[in-house]
Amino acid sequence: MTGTSRADGVGDDGSDGRDGAVAAGADRDHGDGDDDGDGPARRALSATDVRKAYGDVRALDGVDLAVDRGEVFGLIGPNGAGKTTLVRGFTGTTDVEGTVELLGADPTDADPERIGLLPQSFDPPARLTARELLEYYAGLYAQARSVDSVLADVGLSDDADAWYETLSGGQKRRVCVGTALVNDPEVLFLDEPTTGIDPAGRRDVHRLVRDLAAGGTTVLVTSHAMDEIERLADRVGLIREGRIVAVGTPSELIAEHGGEPTLSVRLSDGAAADGAETALRAVTSRTRFSAARGRDGASVGKTADLVVSGVEPASIDAVVEALAAAGVEVESLSWSEPTLEDVYLELTGETYRPTALEMAESGGDR
Ligand SMILES: Nc1ncnc2c1ncn2[C@@H]1O[C@H](COP(=O)(O)OP(=O)(O)OP(=O)(O)O)[C@@H](O)[C@H]1O
């Protein structure tokens, strides 16, 4: 099995209570004067010029990063950007060049009792129940939480006695999240914790992370769900091709890289698009026209979307009036602020392009 050693990040116990994580975290001295080495007392993690190569692949290419105690730090980036490699560097589960510190010490010297790790790939024995698995991991630690409380925290009290192999993908992932919590860690690494978990379960995990952070636990979480990171993280780091290219609070990153708010206007008649665009240019010079195109590239034209950038809520009326004055019928309007997803798309250079099939299925009006 993977992830069975404490260095790989799991532990146990067996009392109970769904407030265990909060209570345990709150009771313990997480993240103050208990300095463990030569870094500032407040620092939970630090990386200085960290590099890791696999053959010709530079998984990490000079990472500098510091995470304070008690922070929830979100690490985002495209597939293959280096997130898991960095987590493994911080946990001492892979060798890296440069300097990495975990609670002020070399990660390989860190006390496993103080660390929790949910690896991205985790494959516990299938012929154990959820409870038995958590009891097993709890047994690896000198001190561990009640297994019942961990089961409650991850929403598995009712399925505690089902074999792991009979659980759904999301339920399995919940067990795995539980294994990373059993020792009530001071620093918790969650590598894509909510993959496969349904929306309600994701909320359970989010609540858990927030509760743990409130109790002083430092959490490093990776995810491809930008809404999740935006909601959870105090600060976010975006890694691309092995380098951290931006760090800040979600609102700082959105203000700097997220672009402008946009007003999307759906026109009832695609043929009116040109007239609408002309009318809108009189109001703003920032109209972008999202042409609806079919499989062969020809205009479909049943409806049409205009995207107007930089429209503040106070200006929406002016847009509507300009369209009405031009005799253009509007089917719907929606205004949105930029999000962390816009930051991600901007900084990674990735864009979403609907396929021809998607466009055809949507009536060509994407
Ligand atoms: N054990 C390994 N052997 C060879 N190459 C590896 C190994 N682990 C990672 N890599 C490579 O290092 C790079 C970074 O991988 P890593 O798993 O850290 O990315 P990631 O950001 O976590 O990606 P994902 O979002 O897909 O999980 C990738 O190019 C990957 O193929």
The ligand as an SDF file (V2000), in Angstrom:
LIG
                    3D

 31 33  0  0  0  0  0  0  0  0999 V2000
    8.4890    9.9700  -10.1980 N   0  0  0  0  0  0  0  0  0  0  0  0
    8.5740   10.6890  -11.3060 C   0  0  0  0  0  0  0  0  0  0  0  0
    9.3330   10.2770  -12.3360 N   0  0  0  0  0  0  0  0  0  0  0  0
    9.4360   11.0100  -13.4680 C   0  0  0  0  0  0  0  0  0  0  0  0
    8.8120   12.1950  -13.6580 N   0  0  0  0  0  0  0  0  0  0  0  0
    8.0490   12.6440  -12.6640 C   0  0  0  0  0  0  0  0  0  0  0  0
    7.8840   11.9250  -11.4510 C   0  0  0  0  0  0  0  0  0  0  0  0
    7.0670   12.6360  -10.6460 N   0  0  0  0  0  0  0  0  0  0  0  0
    6.7240   13.7430  -11.3300 C   0  0  0  0  0  0  0  0  0  0  0  0
    7.3070   13.7620  -12.5330 N   0  0  0  0  0  0  0  0  0  0  0  0
    7.1980   14.8150  -13.5450 C   0  0  0  0  0  0  0  0  0  0  0  0
    7.4330   16.0470  -12.8950 O   0  0  0  0  0  0  0  0  0  0  0  0
    6.5540   17.0390  -13.3830 C   0  0  0  0  0  0  0  0  0  0  0  0
    5.7760   17.6130  -12.2340 C   0  0  0  0  0  0  0  0  0  0  0  0
    4.8880   16.6090  -11.7490 O   0  0  0  0  0  0  0  0  0  0  0  0
    3.9270   16.8380  -10.5100 P   0  0  0  0  0  0  0  0  0  0  0  0
    3.2750   15.5210  -10.2210 O   0  0  0  0  0  0  0  0  0  0  0  0
    4.6710   17.4810   -9.4200 O   0  0  0  0  0  0  0  0  0  0  0  0
    2.8800   17.8620  -11.1200 O   0  0  0  0  0  0  0  0  0  0  0  0
    1.4870   18.3520  -10.5340 P   0  0  0  0  0  0  0  0  0  0  0  0
    1.4880   19.8320  -10.6230 O   0  0  0  0  0  0  0  0  0  0  0  0
    1.2330   17.7570   -9.2110 O   0  0  0  0  0  0  0  0  0  0  0  0
    0.4710   17.7670  -11.6150 O   0  0  0  0  0  0  0  0  0  0  0  0
   -1.0610   17.2740  -11.4840 P   0  0  0  0  0  0  0  0  0  0  0  0
   -1.8900   18.5240  -11.3790 O   0  0  0  0  0  0  0  0  0  0  0  0
   -1.2850   16.5680  -12.7840 O   0  0  0  0  0  0  0  0  0  0  0  0
   -1.1750   16.3810  -10.2960 O   0  0  0  0  0  0  0  0  0  0  0  0
    5.7010   16.3670  -14.4460 C   0  0  0  0  0  0  0  0  0  0  0  0
    6.2770   16.6220  -15.7030 O   0  0  0  0  0  0  0  0  0  0  0  0
    5.8090   14.8910  -14.1040 C   0  0  0  0  0  0  0  0  0  0  0  0
    5.6620   14.1040  -15.2400 O   0  0  0  0  0  0  0  0  0  0  0  0
  1  2  1  0
  2  3  1  0
  2  7  2  0
  3  4  2  0
  4  5  1  0
  5  6  2  0
  6  7  1  0
  6 10  1  0
  7  8  1  0
  8  9  2  0
  9 10  1  0
 10 11  1  0
 11 12  1  0
 11 30  1  0
 12 13  1  0
 13 14  1  0
 13 28  1  0
 14 15  1  0
 15 16  1  0
 16 17  2  0
 16 18  1  0
 16 19  1  0
 19 20  1  0
 20 21  2  0
 20 22  1  0
 20 23  1  0
 23 24  1  0
 24 25  2  0
 24 26  1  0
 24 27  1  0
 28 29  1  0
 28 30  1  0
 30 31  1  0
M  END
$$$$
